[in-house]
């Protein structure tokens, strides 16, 4: 059995979901080197409705260690974030 993971709830003063999503993107870009943060699991919720969450990224598993870094409701095929390692056997 693995140890439980901890969630950090980070309230903001933002009043639009699009602005909160943009902040999540900025945090992912600036903190992507911190391996303890699982940005693929990022969700948004209204302050008084925290039990209703909206995913920010698709996060579908891709070949190798990568996950889809596109928005949760994207059209077309999934693709990894620019800095993700390539799938085994695909070169670099």
C-alpha positions in Angstrom: 0.0 0.0 0.0 1.4 3.4 -1.0 1.5 6.4 1.3 -1.3 8.9 0.9 -0.6 11.9 -1.4 -1.3 15.4 -0.1 -3.2 18.2 -1.9 -2.4 21.9 -1.6 -5.5 24.0 -2.0 -4.4 27.5 -3.2 -7.2 30.1 -3.0 -7.0 33.1 -5.3 -8.7 36.4 -5.6 -9.6 35.7 -9.3 -13.3 35.8 -10.2 -13.2 34.1 -13.7 -12.5 30.5 -14.4 -10.5 31.4 -17.5 -8.2 33.6 -15.3 -7.7 30.8 -12.8 -6.9 28.4 -15.6 -4.3 30.9 -17.0 -2.8 31.1 -13.5 -2.6 27.3 -13.4 -0.8 27.4 -16.8 1.7 30.0 -15.6 2.4 28.0 -12.4 3.0 24.9 -14.5 5.4 26.7 -16.7 7.3 28.3 -13.9 7.4 25.3 -11.5 7.6 22.4 -14.0 11.1 21.6 -12.6 9.5 20.7 -9.2 8.9 16.9 -9.6 6.8 16.8 -6.4 4.0 18.6 -8.2 1.6 16.6 -10.4 0.2 19.4 -12.6 -1.7 16.9 -14.7 -4.1 16.5 -11.8 -4.8 20.3 -11.5 -8.5 21.1 -11.0 -10.4 24.4 -10.5 -13.4 25.0 -8.3 -15.5 27.9 -7.0 -14.6 28.9 -3.5 -18.0 27.9 -2.0 -18.4 24.8 -4.2 -15.0 23.1 -3.8 -16.6 19.7 -4.3 -17.4 20.6 -7.9 -14.1 20.5 -9.7 -13.1 21.1 -13.3 -9.9 19.5 -14.7 -7.5 21.9 -16.4 -5.5 19.4 -18.5 -6.5 16.2 -20.3 -3.6 14.3 -18.6 -4.3 11.1 -20.7 -1.5 8.6 -20.6 0.7 8.6 -23.7 3.4 6.1 -24.8 6.3 6.2 -22.3 6.2 8.4 -19.2 4.4 11.3 -20.9 0.8 12.5 -20.4 -1.3 14.8 -22.5 -0.7 18.5 -21.7 -3.6 19.9 -23.7 -6.7 21.4 -22.2 -9.2 18.9 -20.7 -11.7 19.4 -23.4 -9.3 19.5 -26.4 -10.1 18.4 -30.0 -7.8 16.2 -31.9 -5.1 13.8 -30.7 -3.4 14.1 -27.4 0.2 15.4 -27.2 2.8 15.7 -24.4 4.2 18.9 -23.0 7.1 20.4 -24.9 9.6 19.4 -22.1 8.4 15.8 -21.7 10.8 13.0 -22.6 10.1 11.1 -25.9 8.5 7.7 -25.8 11.1 4.8 -25.8 12.3 4.0 -29.3 11.3 7.4 -30.7 14.6 9.2 -30.4 15.0 12.7 -29.0 
